[in-house]
Amino acid sequence: MAENRGKRYSRLAWVALACLVVPMFASYYYDDMFSTLSHLFEHPETLALGWNAADYGLYTSGYSVLCVFGGLVICGMLLDKWGVRITGSVFVGMMAGGAGLVAWAITSGLPPKTSLTAAYIGCMLFGLGSEIAGVAVTRSIAKWFKGRSMAFAMGLQLAIARLGTAFALVISPRLVAAKAAGETYTLAETARPAMLGLGLMALGVLLWAIFVAMDARYDRSAALEGQETGASTEPPFRFRDVLDLLKNKQFIMIALLCVFFYSSIVSFKKFATAILIPRFGVPVEAASWMVSMLPFATVVFAPLFGMLVDKAGKGTRWMILGSLLSFAAHLLLCFAPAGVPAYGYLSMVFLGFGYSLVPAAMWPSVPKVVPERVLGTAYALIYWVQNLGLMFFKMAAGRLFQTSEEAVTGAFRTELMFVLVCVAALATALFLRRSSRLCPDLHLDEPAS
């Protein structure tokens, strides 16, 4: 009977995954809905909204504020204490509510600084809700796919979520079509991407509710199976377990790799068109297609690399290779001859492969180095460090553009910053590879059982 139940829930795991990916698709779309419109904020006189590049950089940095100042860590512990259903539901709701506040701020007609303040608060709520929802999703996948195809499932979830980014990068310039010189973008026009995002968010909330019902039934079945087999459970979460995490060298290295690697790509995407247009002399449409290659590449390759990690192992080697590819991409973006679009496309190819390789190997490595009872806290701590880096580098990029007299200068200075971040990511990946060789009992480079 227990075996039949296991087979049934093995099949239902894919249904659960389908419910989990839609809220993440909506989150990724909403987070990147202005990425291919970032160049508009360099000319605030054309926007009824009135925001400039520094304002936009400040707005995007709001995503990480609550996450950085303790929210992620505390909520990650609550996730382990209360479970994904209660905690996840609270923060999926916060994600949707924050997105609604941003949309209201953009369309409110308030003075620029006032609307920026409201949108900043909305982005803070959206950011914390999205990150904890992401932790809950990752924690749930680790639970439902334990011992079978975990890297593939995480890669597939990541691919579909990033399809939300790709959708945003492609659709936003079409929702906010370019205007002739001297014309102004109205508030309603500027808010079109946000309105679409709210519809996606509503669908995500509905499917999350379906997953919650499935997960409750899963736990009841697992408890019944445990009674039948006499299986023991892990000790409950204890707050002192957090201190043990901070002493875990492999966990710390994974967290550092996450912050450096993601900062070199996610922060870049926020200013992608502002970098690609002056560097390679391409129009807005071509620049948006260039940067959309990043998420589209992960849609195809993240699940494939996840399968590769499941079958072949060698996770730390893939992290090194992905970091190398990202480093090469930013070298091209920084130093390649100006006005040659081919270099821009090539850099996006390198970034796309790196953006698929590193996460496909990195996220499934976390359950190998930390106990399951603190897995939510572990992912939350990693996300916390990640958001600390993202907040800093987004604000730094916005400041570099605002203080540069020419767009080309701003693009070069920002890319030089990202090159240095990639050096740090590569060094961390090499240290993690060395640690894996010294601690073979962790099985970091072993295939899935």
Order of alpha helices (4+ residues) and beta strands (2+ residues): alpha-alpha-alpha-alpha-alpha-alpha-alpha-alpha-alpha-alpha-alpha-alpha-alpha-alpha-alpha-alpha
